[in-house]
Amino acid sequence: MSAAQNNSLLPALAVAAGLIAQNIGAAFAKHLFPLVGSEGVTALRVGLSAGILFAAYRPWRTRLTRSDALNLVIYGLMLGCMNLLIYRAFALIPIGVAVAIEVTGPIAVVLLASRRARDFLWAGCAIAGLALLLPISSSAPLDPRGVAWAVGAAFCWAMYIVFGKRASTLAGGPAVAWGMLAAAMFTVPVGAASAGAALLSPAALLGGLAVAVLSSALPYSLEMMALARLPRRVFGILVSSAPAIGALAGFLVLGERLAGLQWLAIALIVLAAGASAANASSD
């Protein structure tokens, strides 16, 4: 294997490993729902992730302007809301389906910024996939509350991208650490109010630490390494596979089985996400 191929392969494998870890973490988090609820798991994931990222990146050494601080607060709030809503969705619908709906948020950000005719094809592809997942389908019904939570998470992911770009003048590690702290200041009180003292039980803390490492600290670190060495187009295409990986993680860890129409919907959304990422990065 040539050096150039090796330089592309390793970061691509890092992205794949991060996606696998993130979705296994999501599947494992679902096992904790009976113990502390979805809000409690969110509080543990975000709160412990903030501690890990703060220790790793020491963001207090980065000077923030007033504009940076405002953007990071909104970025963190959107990150916290996104986690709360997607975990609520996980509690009611399969992980792969929830992630597929959530991914439509970033797709919308890319497509709304484009004016090319071919992008309407990918928009239609994503809409068709989303329509197949809506609970109006009698062949593969979903809990409408779970779908609504996932749609809310999609909106928060879109806003997370918008305000994350505004905070992009900061280095990646410190920005993520500050954003995670802002998210923790919102989600931890919500989780504590919901789960109470159960949040501090050894089982909850150990499980939450595993979720924090698998779903946040490890994938974010791997993605940051990969972004420095991969073209944005390739990175976007790799990340677009998240719904399919989520569906597989749900099946392997939780035994979640999807109907044929749901797999078709996930495939359509993955196609739209990958194509829109490739087109946006080629501009």
N, C-alpha and C positions, 0 to 999 in steps of 0.2 A: 504494500500500500504506500502511495506517495505521501510526502509531507503535507501537501495541500489537501489531499483527501482526508488524512488523519486530523488536520486542523478543523475540517468541517464536521467530521464524524463525531468527535468527542463532545463539542457543544450541542450537537443534535441529540446525542445520547443523554446529555445532561438535562435537556428540556423534557425528553421522554421520561427520564427517571423522576423529574419533578412532578410531572403530570400524574404518573402512577402513584407516587407518594401522596400527592394531594387528594386523589380520589380514594385511595385506601384509607387515608385519614378521615375523609367524609363518611365512608362506610363504617369505620370503627366508631366515629362520633355518634352514629345512630344507635349503637349499642348502649350509649350512656344516657340516651333520652329518658328511659324509665327511671333513672337515678336522680337526675337534676333538671330534666326538661330541655327543650331546644335552647331556651334563653340561657340556662345555666351552662350548657356546653359552649355556647357562643362566648359567654363571659370568660370561661376557662381558656378557650382557644385564643381569644384576642388578648386577654390580660397577660397570660403566660408568654405569648408571642412577643408582646411589647417588651417584657422583661428580657427575653432572649436577645431581641434585636438591639435593645439599648446597650446590653453588655457587649455585643459584638461590634457595634458601629460607633458607640460613644458620641451620639449626635449633639450633645451639649457643646462640643468643640466647634460646631458650625454656627456662624453668626446668621441670625434671621432678621430680615427686614419686616416691617409691619405688614407689607403685602404678602411676603412669604408665609408669615404666621397665619394670616387670614385664610390663604389658600390651603395651607396644611390642615387647619381646623376643619374646613369644609370637606376636604379630601378624606380626612379621618372619619368624619361623621358619615359620609357616604360609604366608606369601607365598613364601618360598624353596622349601619343599616343593612347593607348588602349581606353581611354575615348573619344577622338576626333573621332576615327574611328568607334566605336560602335554607337555613337550618329548619325554620318552620315548614318550608316546603318539603324538605327531606323527610320530615315526620309524617307526611301525608301522601306523598307520591314517590315513585322510584327515583333514585339519585340521577340516573342517566337522563330521564325525562326532565327533571328539574334543571339540570345543568344545560340541557339543550334549550330550554326556554330562557334561561339566564343569559346564554351566549348571544341572544338576539339584541341585547343592549349594546355591546361593542359593535355588532354588525350595523346597527342603526347609526351609530356615530360615524362609521366609515362611509356608509352609503349616503347619509344626509349631507356630507361634505363634498360629494361627487356630483358631477353633472353629465356624466357619460351615459350614452344609451345602454351600453352593455351592463351597467350596474343595476338597471331596472330588472334585468333578468335574475340577478342574484338576490335582489330584494324580493322578487316574486317567489324565488326558490325558498327563501327563509319564511315568507308569509305562508306558503303552502305547507311547509313543515310544521309551523306553529299551529295552523288550522287543524292539522291532523292530530295534534296533541290536546286540543281543547276538549272539554268534557261533553261537548255536544255529540261526540262520536259514540254510538251505541255498541260498537264492536270492541272498543278498548276504553271503557269509561275511566276517568280520573276524578279524584276529589276536587271540586271546583275551588275550594279554599287553598289547596296546595298549588294549583295553577296560578291563583291570584298572588300568593306569596312569591312564587317564582317570577311572575311578571314584575312585581315590585322590586325584586332583586335585580332584574335586568335593567330597570330604570336607574337604580342606584349604581350599578356597574358602569352605565353610560356616564353618569355624573362623576363617578370616581375617575374615569379616564379624562374627562374635560378638566377637572380641577387638578388632577395629577400632572397634566401637561403644563398647567399654569405654575406648578411648583417645581417644574423640571430644571429650573436654574440651579437647584441644589444638587449635590451629589446623590446618587441613587440610594445608597445605604442609609445615610442620615435622614433623607426624605421619607423613606419607608418607615424608619424607626419613629420619627415624629408623628407621622400619620397613624401608625399603630397605637401610639400613646393616646392620641386624640380619640381614636376608636374605642380604646379601653375605658377612657373616662366616661363614655356614653354607655357601652355595653355591660361593663362590670356592675354598675348599680342596678341596671335592668335585670341581669342574671341573679344578683344577690336578692333583690326583692322577690323574684319568682321562686328561686330554689332554697333560699334561707341558709340554715346551717349545714345542709347537705352538701353545699358547694365546697366546704372545707374538709369533708371526709377524705381519708387516705385514698379510697378507691376513686373518688371523683378527681382528686388532685393528680394522681398518677395517670388516670385515663386522659384528663385534660392536657397534661404535659405531653403525652404521646400524640394527641391530636394537634397540639400547637407545633410540635416538631415536624410531624408528617404533613400537615396541611398549610403551614405558614413558613416557619423558619427554614426548613430544608428546601422546599420548592422555590421560595423567593431567592435564596442564595444561589441555587443552581441556575435559575433564570437570569440573574444578574451576571453570572459568569458567561452564560451563553450569549447574552445580548451584546457583550463586548466583542464576540468573535463570529457571530452569524449575521447575515443580511436580514433586515427587518422582514422582508418578504418570506424568507425561509422560516424565521421564527414565528410569524403569524400563521403560516400554514400548519406548522407543527402544533401550535397551541389550539388550533381549530379542531383538533381531534379530541378535545376534552370531553364532549358529551359521550362519545363512543367509549372512551376509557372509563368514564363514570358509570356507564351502563354495565360494562364488564366487571368493574369493581363491585357494583351492587349485586350482580349475579353471583360472583365468586365468594364474597364475604357475607352477604345477607340473603342469598337465594332469591333475589328479585328477578322475576321473569317478565319480559316485555312481549307484547303482541306484535305481530308482523307490521301492522300500521305504525306502531310506535317506533320500531326500528327504521322503517322507511322515513318517518318524520325526522329522526335523529340524523339519518344519512343526508337528507335535504339540507338541514341546518348546518351540518359539518361542511358540506359542499359550498354553501353560501358563505360561510365564515372563511374558509380557505381561499376561495376565489376573491372575495373582497379584500382580504389581507394582502394577497399577491398583487392585485391591481393597485391598491393604495400605495404599496411600497415601490411600485414601478414608476410612479408619477415623478 
